[in-house]
Amino acid sequence: DPAVESDIEQAVAFLKEQPATLGQKVGVVGFCMGGMYALLAGCGGQGVAASAVYYGLLSHEHGILHAEEGLDPARKPRQPLDAVRDLGCPLLALFGEEDEFIPLADIRELESRLSNCGPETEVVVYPAAGHAFMNETREEAFRPDVARDAWARMVAFFQRALA
């Protein structure tokens, strides 16, 4: 995680120096593991002004990142759910209620922890949708109506947060 967070920080700094984006706010969006990193970027002081998370992994204790022997603390120093206390930008988090990799209990815990945060936050849980509901190349996972709604929410979110 520290290496990816550093890459995000460098990418944000690069964008902020470019003539076309000079002086503008930078947002980040991620899907699945990228969603986890988008959440961590919003909590880590990488200069991110808004974060949109699509079914981002939330916990090392549950779901796909769980390992009985534990995770290497140098590579995984904190869980995304624990990082939320440091959220420094608006956050939009989009999940499927039937996600096989992210337990609904983790999503509810995220909502609870975000209720005490300062920045604008919104968590949307789509019924009858699972992991990768945006992925049109995975017929079994893709939910066109959910994908359209989620994309429209993200665009509106970034228009507000990055204005």
Disulfide bonds with the S-S distance in Angstrom:
none
